[in-house]
């Protein structure tokens, strides 16, 4: 998983571990997907998804962050279920490493 061009989680195991660690820092998260969902079939059992999102996070100290961004992912069907193969989310208001 990549956020704003930076690798956040290199594997499913890293994502599970990282998200578990966030439970001590983040009190709540509200995620709303945009109505602009796009699904592009790439091959049998393989699709690209893209959509806007709005996320509100409240940390354990009560601080609140609102974020609007865009999410893309390649998703494949394995063992009867769909799984993210690659995912990227970006927030256009986040500081960028690119000048």
C-alpha positions, 0 to 999 in steps of 0.5 A: 500500500502506498500513500502519496507516493510513499510505501506505507505497507510492503505486505499484507502482514505489515498492513495488519501489524501497522493497523493494529498499532494504530489502534493505540493512537487513533480513537475513531476513523470514519471513511466515506467513499465517493459516488464516482466509483470506477471499475475497469476490468483488466483480465478475468478475475482482475480489476482496477478500482478508483474513487474519491474518499473523505476520511475523518480521524480522531486521535486518542487526545481528541485531535481531529483530521479531515482528509479528502483524497483519491484511492486506486487499487488493483484487485484480484479474485482468489479463493472465492474472494476479492483481495487488494493486490496493490493500493494507493491513496493520495491527499492533494493537500498533503505535503509533497516531496515533489516541488 
